Amino acid sequence: MRVLVGLLVLGGILAAGAFLYGRSEWVEPGPLAEATNVVIPRGSSQARAALLLEEEGVLANADRFRILSRAFGETAPIRAGEFRFPAEVSAADALNILQYAEPVQRRITIPEGLPSVLVHERIMAAPFLTGEIDVPEEGSVLPATYNYERGEPRSALLGRMQQAMTETVAELWDERSEDTPVDTPREAVILASIVEKETADPAERPTVAGVYRNRLEIGMRLQADPTIIYPITKGRPLGRRIRQSEIDAVNGYNTYSMTGLPDGPIANPGRESIEAVLNPAETDALYFVADGSGGHAFAETLAEHNENVRAWFALRRARGEMD
């Protein structure tokens, strides 16, 4: 009897020791020398994930990890995606990352006023995305910074960009003023794309929109230089001066040879430009020209405008920018 009791006590001691040893092994620093990212494919089992972590040096032994996870870990399923594992991550923390951590987020920025041909290039060049996309419809993408995950289809990312534009236009359309010169959300995007290309100063956008409102109301041509360039380059930089033949060209975009709005947007305008078009500033100005400081000089009369143009040309000559 005493022998049996002794064996039971010894067994208990050994079991407790094994438990404590396993628990210590579960939470002790792991073998990973430096932080690394590991991709867990969709549909991976815990066994498959453990093997991947062993291959990447996160775990010392995948089989041992599985045994310890059954004894000490939670039963929540693991997630797919790209995960960041810090140096010396323990087995316990590695399982917690697989079960609860958010996948690594990558970012892509679409600047305000970027034309769709360049949006397409930027998305196609973004690393770790999959699949092909066509050049999106001009004006359909909301400029912003977007997160994406490794392996995400490019079509899904583009869809989120376009959904953001749809929702933003709808929101701002509902808040438009009676002074807006546009009759439809599409017209708002068209005019906003011109405003976007005409000024890089956010504070000027409502005034530029006000100038265009005034011109549209009296049937005056918008005469926006970027609308000359768009049919030639689809929004890419022209890289030279505009030719007189291009100013005179008749097409669906050149606002020097037509009244009203062009056939479509000439870029992807940002939220502030759309808001400016839907809530233009109160102004009597009909003209504006660069003033040399990064902004524009606005004028109510042609005579005043011509003086502003002469001042701008004089400044450019003084800078050696023109003869």
C-alpha positions as CSV (number, residue, x, y, z in Angstrom):
1,M,0.0,0.0,0.0
2,R,2.8,2.4,0.9
3,V,4.5,1.6,-2.4
4,L,1.3,2.4,-4.3
5,V,0.9,5.7,-2.5
6,G,4.5,6.5,-3.1
7,L,4.1,5.8,-6.8
8,L,1.0,8.0,-7.0
9,V,2.8,10.8,-5.2
10,L,5.8,10.4,-7.5
11,G,3.5,10.3,-10.5
12,G,1.8,13.5,-9.3
13,I,5.2,15.2,-8.8
14,L,6.3,14.1,-12.3
15,A,3.0,15.3,-13.8
16,A,3.2,18.6,-12.1
17,G,6.8,18.9,-13.1
18,A,5.9,18.2,-16.7
19,F,3.1,20.7,-16.6
20,L,5.3,23.4,-15.2
21,Y,8.1,22.6,-17.7
22,G,5.6,22.7,-20.6
23,R,4.1,25.9,-19.3
24,S,7.5,27.4,-19.1
25,E,8.4,26.3,-22.6
26,W,5.0,27.7,-23.9
27,V,5.8,31.3,-22.7
28,E,9.6,31.4,-22.9
29,P,11.3,33.5,-25.6
30,G,11.4,31.7,-29.0
31,P,14.2,31.3,-31.5
32,L,13.3,34.1,-33.9
33,A,16.4,36.4,-34.2
34,E,14.6,39.4,-35.7
35,A,11.0,40.5,-36.5
36,T,9.6,38.9,-39.6
37,N,6.4,38.7,-41.6
38,V,4.8,35.3,-42.4
39,V,1.9,34.8,-44.8
40,I,-0.7,32.2,-43.7
41,P,-2.7,31.1,-46.8
42,R,-6.4,30.9,-46.7
43,G,-7.7,27.5,-45.5
44,S,-4.5,26.7,-43.6
45,S,-4.9,24.4,-40.6
46,Q,-3.0,25.1,-37.4
47,A,-0.7,22.2,-38.3
48,R,0.1,23.9,-41.7
49,A,0.5,27.3,-40.0
50,A,2.9,25.8,-37.4
51,L,5.1,24.3,-40.2
52,L,5.3,27.6,-41.9
53,L,6.3,29.3,-38.7
54,E,9.0,26.6,-38.1
55,E,10.3,27.2,-41.7
56,E,10.5,30.9,-41.0
57,G,12.3,30.4,-37.6
58,V,9.4,31.6,-35.5
59,L,9.0,28.2,-33.8
60,A,11.7,25.7,-32.8
61,N,9.4,22.7,-33.5
62,A,6.0,22.6,-35.1
63,D,4.9,19.4,-33.5
64,R,5.9,20.6,-30.0
65,F,3.9,23.8,-30.7
66,R,0.8,21.8,-31.5
67,I,1.1,19.7,-28.4
68,L,1.6,22.8,-26.2
69,S,-1.2,24.7,-27.9
70,R,-3.6,21.9,-27.0
71,A,-2.5,22.0,-23.4
72,F,-2.2,25.8,-22.9
73,G,-3.7,27.6,-25.8
74,E,-7.2,28.8,-26.7
75,T,-9.3,27.0,-29.2
76,A,-10.2,29.9,-31.4
77,P,-9.5,29.3,-35.1
78,I,-6.4,30.8,-36.7
79,R,-6.7,33.5,-39.3
80,A,-5.3,33.9,-42.8
81,G,-3.2,36.8,-43.9
82,E,0.2,38.3,-43.5
83,F,1.2,38.6,-39.8
84,R,4.1,40.3,-38.1
85,F,6.0,38.3,-35.5
86,P,8.4,40.1,-33.2
87,A,11.9,38.8,-32.4
88,E,12.0,36.1,-29.7
89,V,8.2,35.8,-29.8
90,S,7.0,33.0,-27.5
91,A,4.9,30.1,-28.7
92,A,2.0,31.4,-26.7
93,D,2.2,34.8,-28.3
94,A,2.7,33.3,-31.8
95,L,-0.6,31.5,-31.3
96,N,-2.3,34.6,-30.1
97,I,-1.1,36.5,-33.2
98,L,-2.5,33.8,-35.5
99,Q,-5.8,33.8,-33.7
100,Y,-6.4,37.5,-32.9
101,A,-3.9,39.9,-34.5
102,E,-4.9,42.0,-37.5
103,P,-3.1,41.2,-40.7
104,V,-0.3,43.5,-41.8
105,Q,-1.8,46.6,-43.5
106,R,0.0,48.2,-46.5
107,R,-0.9,51.6,-47.8
108,I,-1.3,53.3,-51.2
109,T,-2.0,57.0,-51.6
110,I,-3.9,58.5,-54.5
111,P,-3.1,62.2,-54.6
112,E,-5.8,64.8,-55.3
113,G,-6.1,65.5,-59.0
114,L,-4.4,62.3,-60.2
115,P,-5.8,61.2,-63.6
116,S,-7.0,57.7,-64.0
117,V,-4.2,56.6,-66.2
118,L,-1.8,57.4,-63.4
119,V,-4.1,55.9,-60.8
120,H,-4.0,52.7,-62.8
121,E,-0.2,52.8,-62.9
122,R,0.0,53.3,-59.2
123,I,-2.3,50.4,-58.3
124,M,-0.6,48.1,-60.8
125,A,2.8,49.0,-59.2
126,A,1.7,48.5,-55.6
127,P,3.5,45.4,-54.2
128,F,1.7,42.2,-53.1
129,L,-1.6,42.9,-54.8
130,T,-2.9,40.3,-57.3
131,G,-4.7,40.4,-60.6
132,E,-5.1,43.0,-63.3
133,I,-7.4,46.0,-63.7
134,D,-8.4,48.3,-66.5
135,V,-7.9,52.0,-66.3
136,P,-10.8,53.2,-64.1
137,E,-13.4,55.7,-65.4
138,E,-12.1,59.2,-65.0
139,G,-13.4,60.9,-61.9
140,S,-14.5,57.6,-60.3
141,V,-11.8,57.3,-57.7
142,L,-11.6,59.3,-54.5
143,P,-8.1,60.5,-53.7
144,A,-7.0,59.3,-50.3
145,T,-4.7,56.8,-48.5
146,Y,-6.0,53.3,-48.6
147,N,-4.9,50.2,-46.6
148,Y,-4.7,46.8,-48.2
149,E,-3.6,43.4,-47.3
150,R,-1.0,41.2,-49.0
151,G,-2.7,39.1,-51.7
152,E,-5.7,41.3,-52.0
153,P,-7.1,41.6,-55.6
154,R,-6.4,44.9,-57.3
155,S,-10.0,44.9,-58.4
156,A,-11.2,44.8,-54.7
157,L,-8.9,47.7,-53.8
158,L,-10.1,49.8,-56.8
159,G,-13.7,48.9,-55.9
160,R,-13.2,50.4,-52.4
161,M,-11.7,53.6,-54.0
162,Q,-14.7,54.0,-56.3
163,Q,-17.2,53.2,-53.5
164,A,-15.5,56.0,-51.4
165,M,-16.0,58.4,-54.3
166,T,-19.7,57.4,-54.8
167,E,-20.4,57.8,-51.1
168,T,-18.5,61.1,-50.8
169,V,-20.3,62.7,-53.8
170,A,-23.7,61.6,-52.4
171,E,-22.9,63.0,-49.0
172,L,-21.8,66.4,-50.4
173,W,-24.6,66.6,-52.9
174,D,-27.1,66.5,-50.1
175,E,-25.4,69.4,-48.5
176,R,-25.0,71.6,-51.7
177,S,-26.0,75.2,-51.7
178,E,-28.4,76.9,-54.0
179,D,-25.5,78.8,-55.6
180,T,-23.9,75.7,-57.1
181,P,-23.7,75.9,-60.9
182,V,-24.1,72.2,-61.5
183,D,-27.3,70.2,-61.9
184,T,-26.1,66.6,-61.3
185,P,-23.5,64.8,-59.2
186,R,-21.7,64.0,-62.4
187,E,-21.4,67.6,-63.3
188,A,-20.1,68.3,-59.8
189,V,-17.3,65.9,-60.4
190,I,-16.5,67.3,-63.8
191,L,-16.2,70.9,-62.6
192,A,-14.4,69.8,-59.4
193,S,-11.8,68.1,-61.6
194,I,-11.1,71.4,-63.3
195,V,-11.0,73.3,-60.0
196,E,-8.5,70.6,-58.7
197,K,-6.2,71.1,-61.7
198,E,-6.4,74.9,-61.6
199,T,-5.2,75.5,-58.1
200,A,-3.2,73.6,-55.5
201,D,-4.2,75.9,-52.7
202,P,-7.2,74.5,-50.8
203,A,-8.1,78.0,-49.6
204,E,-8.6,79.1,-53.2
205,R,-10.8,76.3,-54.4
206,P,-14.2,77.9,-53.4
207,T,-13.2,81.2,-55.1
208,V,-12.1,79.4,-58.3
209,A,-15.4,77.5,-58.2
210,G,-17.1,80.9,-57.8
211,V,-15.4,82.2,-60.9
212,Y,-16.5,79.2,-62.9
213,R,-20.1,79.6,-61.5
214,N,-20.1,83.2,-62.7
215,R,-18.9,82.2,-66.2
216,L,-21.4,79.4,-66.5
217,E,-24.3,81.7,-65.5
218,I,-23.5,84.2,-68.2
219,G,-22.6,81.7,-70.9
220,M,-18.9,82.6,-70.9
221,R,-16.4,80.0,-71.8
222,L,-14.5,78.4,-68.9
223,Q,-11.1,78.7,-70.7
224,A,-9.3,76.3,-68.4
225,D,-5.9,75.3,-69.7
226,P,-6.0,71.7,-68.2
227,T,-9.0,71.0,-70.5
228,I,-6.9,71.6,-73.5
229,I,-4.2,69.2,-72.3
230,Y,-6.5,66.3,-71.3
231,P,-7.5,65.1,-74.8
232,I,-3.8,65.1,-75.7
233,T,-2.3,63.2,-72.8
234,K,-5.3,61.8,-70.8
235,G,-4.1,63.8,-67.9
236,R,-0.4,63.1,-68.0
237,P,1.9,66.2,-67.9
238,L,2.2,67.8,-71.3
239,G,5.9,68.7,-70.8
240,R,5.8,71.7,-73.1
241,R,3.9,74.9,-73.8
242,I,0.4,74.6,-75.2
243,R,0.3,75.2,-79.0
244,Q,-2.1,77.7,-80.6
245,S,-3.5,74.9,-82.7
246,E,-4.3,73.0,-79.4
247,I,-6.0,76.1,-78.0
248,D,-8.2,76.3,-81.1
249,A,-8.9,72.6,-81.2
250,V,-12.6,71.6,-81.2
251,N,-13.4,68.5,-79.1
252,G,-15.5,67.5,-76.2
253,Y,-13.0,68.8,-73.6
254,N,-11.4,72.0,-74.8
255,T,-13.2,74.8,-72.9
256,Y,-11.5,77.4,-75.0
257,S,-13.5,76.3,-78.0
258,M,-16.8,75.5,-76.3
259,T,-19.2,76.9,-73.7
260,G,-20.3,74.9,-70.7
261,L,-18.7,71.9,-69.1
262,P,-16.5,69.3,-70.9
263,D,-17.9,65.8,-71.7
264,G,-16.3,64.3,-68.6
265,P,-13.9,64.8,-65.7
266,I,-10.2,65.5,-66.5
267,A,-8.9,64.0,-63.2
268,N,-10.0,62.5,-60.0
269,P,-10.9,65.4,-57.7
270,G,-10.6,65.3,-54.0
271,R,-13.3,66.0,-51.4
272,E,-12.4,69.6,-50.9
273,S,-12.7,70.5,-54.6
274,I,-16.1,68.7,-54.9
275,E,-17.3,70.6,-51.8
276,A,-16.1,73.9,-53.3
277,V,-18.1,73.3,-56.5
278,L,-21.2,72.5,-54.5
279,N,-20.7,75.5,-52.2
280,P,-18.8,78.1,-54.2
281,A,-17.6,81.3,-52.7
282,E,-19.5,84.6,-53.2
283,T,-17.4,86.5,-55.6
284,D,-17.8,88.9,-58.6
285,A,-14.6,87.7,-60.2
286,L,-14.6,86.4,-63.7
287,Y,-10.9,86.0,-64.2
288,F,-7.8,84.7,-62.4
289,V,-4.1,84.2,-63.2
290,A,-1.1,83.0,-61.2
291,D,0.4,85.6,-59.0
292,G,3.9,84.1,-58.5
293,S,3.4,83.1,-54.9
294,G,1.7,79.8,-55.5
295,G,-1.8,81.4,-55.6
296,H,-3.8,83.5,-58.0
297,A,-4.8,87.1,-58.6
298,F,-8.6,87.4,-59.2
299,A,-10.2,90.1,-61.2
300,E,-13.8,91.3,-62.0
301,T,-13.0,93.0,-65.2
302,L,-10.9,92.2,-68.3
303,A,-8.9,95.3,-67.9
304,E,-7.9,94.4,-64.3
305,H,-7.2,90.9,-65.4
306,N,-4.9,92.1,-68.2
307,E,-2.9,94.1,-65.7
308,N,-2.6,91.0,-63.5
309,V,-1.4,89.0,-66.6
310,R,1.2,91.7,-67.4
311,A,2.5,91.6,-63.8
312,W,2.7,87.8,-64.0
313,F,4.6,87.8,-67.2
314,A,7.0,90.5,-65.9
315,L,7.7,88.3,-62.9
316,R,8.4,85.3,-65.0
317,R,10.8,87.3,-67.2
318,A,12.6,88.5,-64.1
319,R,12.9,84.9,-63.0
320,G,14.3,83.9,-66.4
321,E,11.3,81.6,-67.1
322,M,10.3,83.3,-70.4
323,D,11.7,85.8,-72.9
